[in-house]
Amino acid sequence: MPLGRWKSADHPEIGAVAIDAVLHALADPTRRRIVRMLLDEGDRPCGSFGLGISPSTLSHHFKALRNAGLIRQFDQGRQRMNTLRLAELDIRFPGLVASILAQAEANRP
């Protein structure tokens, strides 16, 4: 039985992360915002992003980011925390995440 309130989340090994999965996950602007917030502000609990979307939709985005290997989720007390796996991703795909975020910001209207 898991120690936290939820079932523990599965995370892909970094060697199994596919570039197509990363690109697909970062194609969504909401998911890019989540990644940007984690990059700028560090680890955050799920309920602290303030994106104005329903909890179920936010959970869907977290799952997509987790399955693509972009974030790791862990329980800390009564909160599920999110952390960006940038160091691991930069070893697997050097500069990819930073490049995508920079390009998306440059192209914003």
DSSP file with accessible surface (Angstrom, degrees, kcal/mol):
  #  RESIDUE AA STRUCTURE BP1 BP2  ACC     N-H-->O    O-->H-N    N-H-->O    O-->H-N    TCO  KAPPA ALPHA  PHI   PSI    X-CA   Y-CA   Z-CA
    1    1 A M              0   0  221      0, 0.0     6,-0.0     0, 0.0     0, 0.0   0.000 360.0 360.0 360.0 134.5    0.0    0.0    0.0
    2    2 A P        -     0   0   58      0, 0.0     5,-0.1     0, 0.0     0, 0.0  -0.286 360.0-134.4 -64.5 152.9    1.4    3.4   -0.9
    3    3 A L  S    S+     0   0  185     72,-0.0     4,-0.1     2,-0.0     2,-0.0   0.804  84.8  60.5 -77.8 -31.2    2.4    5.7    2.0
    4    4 A G  S    S-     0   0   27      2,-0.3    74,-0.1     1,-0.1     4,-0.1  -0.065 102.5 -91.7 -84.6-168.8    0.7    8.8    0.5
    5    5 A R  S    S+     0   0  141     72,-0.3     2,-0.3     2,-0.1    73,-0.1   0.716 104.5  50.2 -76.7 -23.3   -2.9    9.5   -0.3
    6    6 A W  S    S-     0   0   84      1,-0.1    -2,-0.3     3,-0.0     2,-0.1  -0.728  96.4 -89.3-115.3 165.8   -2.6    8.3   -3.8
    7    7 A K        -     0   0  150     -2,-0.3    -2,-0.1     1,-0.1    -1,-0.1  -0.466  60.8 -96.9 -65.3 140.1   -1.3    5.3   -5.7
    8    8 A S        -     0   0   76     -2,-0.1     2,-0.2     1,-0.1    -1,-0.1  -0.345  42.2-115.1 -63.8 144.3    2.4    6.0   -6.5
    9    9 A A        -     0   0   19     64,-0.2     2,-0.4    -3,-0.1    -1,-0.1  -0.570  20.6-127.3 -83.4 142.1    2.9    7.4  -10.0
   10   10 A D        -     0   0  112     -2,-0.2    -1,-0.0    62,-0.0    63,-0.0  -0.723  24.8-168.5 -87.2 140.2    4.8    5.5  -12.6
   11   11 A H        -     0   0   40     -2,-0.4    56,-0.1    61,-0.1     2,-0.1  -0.993  21.3-119.6-129.5 135.1    7.7    7.3  -14.4
   12   12 A P        -     0   0   34      0, 0.0     2,-0.1     0, 0.0     5,-0.1  -0.418  33.4-106.6 -70.7 146.6    9.5    6.1  -17.4
   13   13 A E    >>  -     0   0  150      1,-0.1     3,-1.8    -2,-0.1     4,-0.6  -0.469  32.2-117.1 -64.3 146.2   13.2    5.5  -17.2
   14   14 A I  G >4 S+     0   0   41      1,-0.3     3,-1.2     2,-0.2    -1,-0.1   0.858 114.2  59.1 -61.5 -31.8   15.1    8.3  -18.9
   15   15 A G  G 34 S+     0   0   53      1,-0.3    -1,-0.3     3,-0.0    -2,-0.0   0.731 104.6  51.3 -68.3 -19.6   16.5    5.9  -21.5
   16   16 A A  G <4 S+     0   0   77     -3,-1.8     2,-0.3     2,-0.1    -1,-0.3   0.485  81.6 113.7 -94.8  -4.2   13.0    4.9  -22.5
   17   17 A V    <<  -     0   0    4     -3,-1.2     2,-0.4    -4,-0.6    51,-0.1  -0.541  58.6-146.4 -72.4 126.7   11.8    8.4  -23.1
   18   18 A A     >  -     0   0   50     -2,-0.3     4,-1.8     1,-0.1     3,-0.4  -0.744  14.0-133.7 -96.3 141.4   11.1    9.0  -26.8
   19   19 A I  H  > S+     0   0   73     -2,-0.4     4,-2.8     1,-0.2     5,-0.2   0.870 107.5  58.8 -60.5 -35.1   11.7   12.3  -28.4
   20   20 A D  H  > S+     0   0  120      1,-0.2     4,-2.6     2,-0.2    -1,-0.2   0.893 104.6  50.3 -62.0 -37.9    8.3   12.1  -30.1
   21   21 A A  H  > S+     0   0   39     -3,-0.4     4,-2.4     2,-0.2    -1,-0.2   0.908 111.6  47.7 -67.1 -41.1    6.6   11.8  -26.6
   22   22 A V  H  X S+     0   0    0     -4,-1.8     4,-2.4     2,-0.2    -2,-0.2   0.941 114.0  46.7 -64.1 -47.6    8.5   14.9  -25.4
   23   23 A L  H  X S+     0   0   75     -4,-2.8     4,-0.6     1,-0.2    -2,-0.2   0.914 112.9  49.4 -62.3 -41.9    7.6   16.9  -28.5
   24   24 A H  H >< S+     0   0  135     -4,-2.6     3,-0.8    -5,-0.2     4,-0.4   0.927 111.8  48.4 -63.4 -44.8    3.9   15.8  -28.3
   25   25 A A  H >< S+     0   0    3     -4,-2.4     3,-1.0     1,-0.2    -2,-0.2   0.907 113.1  47.4 -63.0 -40.8    3.7   16.8  -24.6
   26   26 A L  H 3< S+     0   0    3     -4,-2.4    -1,-0.2     1,-0.2    -2,-0.2   0.512  92.0  79.8 -83.2  -1.1    5.3   20.2  -25.2
   27   27 A A  T << S+     0   0   67     -3,-0.8    -1,-0.2    -4,-0.6    -2,-0.2   0.737  78.6  83.2 -73.2 -19.7    3.1   20.9  -28.2
   28   28 A D  S <> S-     0   0   44     -3,-1.0     4,-2.1    -4,-0.4     5,-0.2  -0.719  75.0-145.9 -89.0 127.2    0.3   21.9  -25.8
   29   29 A P  H  > S+     0   0   75      0, 0.0     4,-2.1     0, 0.0    -1,-0.1   0.850  98.1  54.1 -62.6 -34.5    0.5   25.5  -24.5
   30   30 A T  H  > S+     0   0   33      2,-0.2     4,-2.1     1,-0.2     5,-0.1   0.927 109.2  48.0 -65.3 -42.5   -0.9   24.6  -21.0
   31   31 A R  H  > S+     0   0   19      1,-0.2     4,-2.5     2,-0.2    -1,-0.2   0.892 109.5  53.2 -66.9 -35.7    1.8   21.9  -20.6
   32   32 A R  H  X S+     0   0   64     -4,-2.1     4,-2.8     1,-0.2    -1,-0.2   0.911 107.8  51.8 -63.7 -38.7    4.5   24.4  -21.7
   33   33 A R  H  X S+     0   0  128     -4,-2.1     4,-2.6     2,-0.2    -2,-0.2   0.912 109.1  49.7 -62.6 -42.6    3.2   26.8  -19.0
   34   34 A I  H  X S+     0   0    0     -4,-2.1     4,-2.3     2,-0.2    -2,-0.2   0.945 113.0  46.4 -60.3 -47.5    3.4   24.0  -16.4
   35   35 A V  H  X S+     0   0    0     -4,-2.5     4,-2.6     1,-0.2    -2,-0.2   0.923 112.1  51.1 -62.5 -43.0    7.0   23.2  -17.4
   36   36 A R  H  X S+     0   0   56     -4,-2.8     4,-2.8     1,-0.2     5,-0.2   0.918 109.7  50.0 -61.2 -43.0    7.9   26.9  -17.5
   37   37 A M  H  X S+     0   0   32     -4,-2.6     4,-2.8     1,-0.2     5,-0.3   0.915 111.9  47.6 -63.6 -41.2    6.5   27.4  -14.0
   38   38 A L  H  X S+     0   0    6     -4,-2.3     4,-1.8     2,-0.2    -2,-0.2   0.894 113.4  48.8 -66.7 -37.6    8.5   24.4  -12.7
   39   39 A L  H  < S+     0   0   64     -4,-2.6    -2,-0.2    -5,-0.2    -1,-0.2   0.931 119.4  37.3 -66.4 -44.3   11.6   25.7  -14.4
   40   40 A D  H  < S+     0   0  102     -4,-2.8    -2,-0.2    -5,-0.2    -1,-0.2   0.848 132.4  23.0 -76.9 -36.4   11.3   29.2  -13.0
   41   41 A E  H  < S-     0   0  123     -4,-2.8    -3,-0.2     1,-0.3    -2,-0.2   0.474  97.1-132.8-115.9  -8.1    9.9   28.4   -9.5
   42   42 A G     <  +     0   0   30     -4,-1.8    -1,-0.3    -5,-0.3    -2,-0.1  -0.324  61.0   3.7  86.1-168.5   11.0   24.9   -8.7
   43   43 A D        +     0   0   83     -4,-0.1    40,-0.2    -2,-0.1    38,-0.0  -0.191  68.8 179.6 -55.9 140.2    9.0   22.0   -7.3
   44   44 A R  E     -A   82   0A  32     38,-1.7    38,-2.0    36,-0.0     2,-0.1  -0.997  29.4-111.7-143.1 148.2    5.3   22.8   -6.8
   45   45 A P  E >   -A   81   0A  27      0, 0.0     3,-1.9     0, 0.0    36,-0.2  -0.424  38.0-109.5 -74.9 155.6    2.2   20.9   -5.5
   46   46 A C  G >  S+     0   0   31     34,-2.2     3,-0.8     1,-0.3    35,-0.1   0.848 114.5  53.2 -54.0 -40.0   -0.5   20.1   -8.0
   47   47 A G  G 3  S+     0   0   79      1,-0.2    -1,-0.3    33,-0.2     3,-0.3   0.419  94.5  72.3 -81.2   6.2   -3.0   22.6   -6.6
   48   48 A S  G <   +     0   0   42     -3,-1.9    -1,-0.2     1,-0.2    -2,-0.1   0.336  67.9  88.3-105.7   9.6   -0.6   25.6   -6.8
   49   49 A F    <   -     0   0    6     -3,-0.8    -1,-0.2    -4,-0.1    -2,-0.1   0.770  69.1-155.5 -83.5 -24.9   -0.4   26.3  -10.5
   50   50 A G        +     0   0   72     -3,-0.3    -3,-0.1     1,-0.1    -2,-0.1   0.891  37.5 148.3  56.6  45.5   -3.4   28.6  -10.7
   51   51 A L        -     0   0   24      2,-0.2    -1,-0.1     3,-0.0     3,-0.1   0.464  60.0-120.2 -92.5  -3.0   -4.1   28.0  -14.4
   52   52 A G  S    S+     0   0   81      1,-0.3     2,-0.3     0, 0.0    -2,-0.0   0.815  72.7 119.1  71.3  28.6   -7.8   28.4  -14.2
   53   53 A I  S    S-     0   0   61      1,-0.1    -1,-0.3     2,-0.0    -2,-0.2  -0.871  71.6 -87.7-122.1 161.1   -8.6   24.9  -15.5
   54   54 A S     >  -     0   0   52     -2,-0.3     4,-2.6     1,-0.1     5,-0.2  -0.244  35.5-115.9 -66.0 153.1  -10.5   22.1  -13.7
   55   55 A P  H  > S+     0   0  106      0, 0.0     4,-2.6     0, 0.0     5,-0.2   0.872 116.1  53.7 -57.1 -36.2   -8.6   19.7  -11.5
   56   56 A S  H  > S+     0   0   87      2,-0.2     4,-1.9     1,-0.2     5,-0.1   0.902 109.7  46.9 -68.5 -37.7   -9.4   16.8  -13.8
   57   57 A T  H  > S+     0   0   58      2,-0.2     4,-2.0     1,-0.2    -1,-0.2   0.916 112.0  50.7 -68.1 -40.5   -8.0   18.6  -16.8
   58   58 A L  H  X S+     0   0   22     -4,-2.6     4,-2.6     1,-0.2    -2,-0.2   0.927 108.6  52.3 -62.0 -42.2   -4.9   19.6  -14.8
   59   59 A S  H  X S+     0   0   73     -4,-2.6     4,-2.5     1,-0.2    -1,-0.2   0.888 106.4  54.3 -60.1 -39.0   -4.5   16.0  -13.8
   60   60 A H  H  X S+     0   0  110     -4,-1.9     4,-2.2     2,-0.2    -1,-0.2   0.922 109.3  47.3 -60.6 -43.3   -4.6   15.0  -17.5
   61   61 A H  H  X S+     0   0   13     -4,-2.0     4,-2.4     2,-0.2    -2,-0.2   0.910 111.0  50.9 -66.6 -41.3   -1.8   17.5  -18.3
   62   62 A F  H  X S+     0   0    4     -4,-2.6     4,-2.8     1,-0.2    -1,-0.2   0.921 110.3  50.3 -61.2 -41.9    0.3   16.2  -15.4
   63   63 A K  H  X S+     0   0  112     -4,-2.5     4,-3.0     2,-0.2     5,-0.2   0.920 109.9  49.8 -63.7 -42.4   -0.2   12.6  -16.6
   64   64 A A  H  X S+     0   0   25     -4,-2.2     4,-1.6     2,-0.2    -1,-0.2   0.925 113.8  45.6 -62.7 -42.6    0.8   13.6  -20.1
   65   65 A L  H  <>S+     0   0    0     -4,-2.4     5,-2.3     2,-0.2     6,-0.9   0.902 114.9  48.0 -66.8 -40.6    4.0   15.3  -18.9
   66   66 A R  H ><5S+     0   0   36     -4,-2.8     3,-1.4     4,-0.2    -2,-0.2   0.944 111.6  48.7 -65.2 -47.0    4.8   12.4  -16.5
   67   67 A N  H 3<5S+     0   0   86     -4,-3.0    -1,-0.2     1,-0.3    -2,-0.2   0.806 109.2  53.8 -65.4 -28.2    4.3    9.8  -19.2
   68   68 A A  T 3<5S-     0   0    4     -4,-1.6    -1,-0.3    -5,-0.2    -2,-0.2   0.531 117.7-114.6 -81.6  -7.3    6.5   11.8  -21.6
   69   69 A G  T < 5S+     0   0    0     -3,-1.4    -3,-0.2    -4,-0.4    -2,-0.1   0.572  84.3 116.9  87.6  10.8    9.3   11.8  -19.0
   70   70 A L  S   <S+     0   0    0     -5,-2.3    15,-2.6    -6,-0.2     2,-0.3   0.810  74.6  27.0 -82.6 -32.9    9.2   15.6  -18.4
   71   71 A I  E     -B   84   0A   0     -6,-0.9     2,-0.4    13,-0.2    13,-0.2  -0.895  61.7-147.6-127.6 160.5    8.1   15.6  -14.8
   72   72 A R  E     -B   83   0A  86     11,-2.6    11,-2.4    -2,-0.3     2,-0.4  -0.985  16.7-154.6-122.1 136.5    8.4   13.4  -11.8
   73   73 A Q  E     +B   82   0A  13     -2,-0.4     2,-0.3     9,-0.2   -64,-0.2  -0.920  17.7 168.4-113.6 141.6    5.6   13.4   -9.2
   74   74 A F  E     -B   81   0A  71      7,-1.7     7,-3.7    -2,-0.4     2,-0.4  -0.983  34.0-110.3-148.3 153.5    6.1   12.4   -5.5
   75   75 A D  E     -B   80   0A  48     -2,-0.3     2,-0.4     5,-0.2     5,-0.2  -0.715  27.1-179.9 -88.7 135.2    4.0   12.7   -2.4
   76   76 A Q  E >   -B   79   0A 109      3,-3.2     3,-1.9    -2,-0.4     2,-0.3  -0.902  66.0 -54.1-133.8 102.3    5.1   15.1    0.3
   77   77 A G  T 3  S-     0   0   68     -2,-0.4   -72,-0.3     1,-0.3    -1,-0.0  -0.487 121.6 -18.9  63.8-124.7    2.7   14.9    3.3
   78   78 A R  T 3  S+     0   0  182     -2,-0.3     2,-0.4   -74,-0.1    -1,-0.3   0.265 124.0  85.2 -96.3  10.5   -0.8   15.5    1.9
   79   79 A Q  E <   - B   0  76A  99     -3,-1.9    -3,-3.2   -33,-0.0     2,-0.7  -0.892  69.9-136.9-116.2 146.1    0.4   17.1   -1.3
   80   80 A R  E     - B   0  75A  35     -2,-0.4   -34,-2.2    -5,-0.2    -5,-0.2  -0.890  30.8-153.8 -96.9 119.6    1.5   15.6   -4.6
   81   81 A M  E     -AB  45  74A  13     -7,-3.7    -7,-1.7    -2,-0.7     2,-0.4  -0.596   5.1-149.2 -95.3 155.3    4.6   17.5   -5.7
   82   82 A N  E     -AB  44  73A   0    -38,-2.0   -38,-1.7    -2,-0.2     2,-0.4  -0.982  14.1-179.0-124.6 134.6    5.8   18.0   -9.3
   83   83 A T  E     - B   0  72A  33    -11,-2.4   -11,-2.6    -2,-0.4     2,-0.3  -0.988  27.7-119.4-134.3 142.7    9.5   18.4  -10.3
   84   84 A L  E     - B   0  71A  26     -2,-0.4     3,-0.3   -13,-0.2   -13,-0.2  -0.641  10.7-147.9 -80.6 136.0   11.0   18.9  -13.7
   85   85 A R     >  +     0   0    7    -15,-2.6     4,-2.5    -2,-0.3     5,-0.2  -0.186  51.0 136.5 -94.4  42.4   13.4   16.3  -14.9
   86   86 A L  H  >  +     0   0   37      1,-0.2     4,-2.8     2,-0.2     5,-0.2   0.882  65.2  52.7 -62.9 -43.2   15.4   18.8  -16.9
   87   87 A A  H  > S+     0   0   77     -3,-0.3     4,-1.1     1,-0.2    -1,-0.2   0.932 113.8  44.2 -60.5 -44.1   18.9   17.5  -15.9
   88   88 A E  H  > S+     0   0   64      1,-0.2     4,-2.0     2,-0.2     3,-0.3   0.911 114.6  49.0 -65.0 -43.9   18.0   14.0  -17.0
   89   89 A L  H  X S+     0   0    2     -4,-2.5     4,-4.0     1,-0.2     7,-0.2   0.860 106.0  57.0 -66.0 -34.8   16.3   15.3  -20.2
   90   90 A D  H  < S+     0   0   57     -4,-2.8    -1,-0.2    -5,-0.2    -2,-0.2   0.784 107.3  49.3 -68.7 -25.4   19.3   17.5  -21.1
   91   91 A I  H  < S+     0   0  145     -4,-1.1    -2,-0.2    -3,-0.3    -1,-0.2   0.913 119.1  37.7 -73.6 -43.5   21.5   14.4  -20.9
   92   92 A R  H  < S+     0   0  104     -4,-2.0    -2,-0.2     1,-0.3    -3,-0.2   0.915 138.8  13.7 -73.8 -45.9   19.2   12.4  -23.2
   93   93 A F  S >< S-     0   0   32     -4,-4.0     3,-2.0    -5,-0.2     4,-0.4  -0.726  88.3-139.9-132.7  82.9   18.2   15.3  -25.5
   94   94 A P  T 3  S-     0   0  108      0, 0.0    -4,-0.1     0, 0.0    -3,-0.1  -0.165  78.3 -12.0 -54.5 122.6   20.7   18.2  -24.9
   95   95 A G  T 3> S+     0   0   37      1,-0.1     4,-2.3     4,-0.0     5,-0.2   0.414  96.3 123.5  73.9   0.4   19.0   21.6  -25.0
   96   96 A L  H <> S+     0   0   33     -3,-2.0     4,-2.5    -7,-0.2     5,-0.2   0.946  73.7  42.7 -62.3 -51.9   15.7   20.3  -26.4
   97   97 A V  H  > S+     0   0    3     -4,-0.4     4,-2.6     1,-0.2     5,-0.2   0.943 116.3  47.8 -63.4 -46.9   13.3   21.5  -23.6
   98   98 A A  H  > S+     0   0   54      1,-0.2     4,-2.6     2,-0.2    -1,-0.2   0.906 112.4  50.5 -60.4 -40.1   15.0   25.0  -23.3
   99   99 A S  H  X S+     0   0   73     -4,-2.3     4,-2.5     2,-0.2    -1,-0.2   0.924 110.9  47.6 -65.1 -43.6   14.9   25.4  -27.1
  100  100 A I  H  X S+     0   0   34     -4,-2.5     4,-2.6     2,-0.2    -2,-0.2   0.933 113.9  47.1 -64.0 -45.5   11.2   24.5  -27.4
  101  101 A L  H  X S+     0   0    3     -4,-2.6     4,-2.2    -5,-0.2    -2,-0.2   0.921 113.5  48.3 -63.0 -42.9   10.3   26.9  -24.5
  102  102 A A  H  X S+     0   0   55     -4,-2.6     4,-2.2    -5,-0.2    -2,-0.2   0.921 113.0  47.4 -64.0 -43.6   12.4   29.7  -26.0
  103  103 A Q  H  X S+     0   0  109     -4,-2.5     4,-1.6    -5,-0.2    -2,-0.2   0.914 111.2  51.1 -65.7 -40.1   10.9   29.3  -29.4
  104  104 A A  H  < S+     0   0   23     -4,-2.6     4,-0.3    -5,-0.2    -1,-0.2   0.909 111.9  47.3 -64.6 -39.9    7.3   29.1  -28.1
  105  105 A E  H >< S+     0   0   84     -4,-2.2     3,-1.1     1,-0.2    -1,-0.2   0.889 109.8  53.0 -69.4 -36.6    7.9   32.3  -26.1
  106  106 A A  H 3< S+     0   0   75     -4,-2.2    -1,-0.2     1,-0.2    -2,-0.2   0.814 110.8  48.1 -66.9 -28.4    9.4   34.1  -29.1
  107  107 A N  T 3< S+     0   0  114     -4,-1.6    -1,-0.2    -5,-0.2    -2,-0.2   0.369  82.1 119.8 -95.6   3.6    6.4   33.2  -31.2
  108  108 A R    <         0   0  176     -3,-1.1    -3,-0.0    -4,-0.3    -4,-0.0  -0.477 360.0 360.0 -69.6 139.9    3.8   34.3  -28.8
  109  109 A P              0   0  174      0, 0.0    -1,-0.1     0, 0.0    -2,-0.0  -0.204 360.0 360.0 -68.8 360.0    1.5   37.1  -30.1
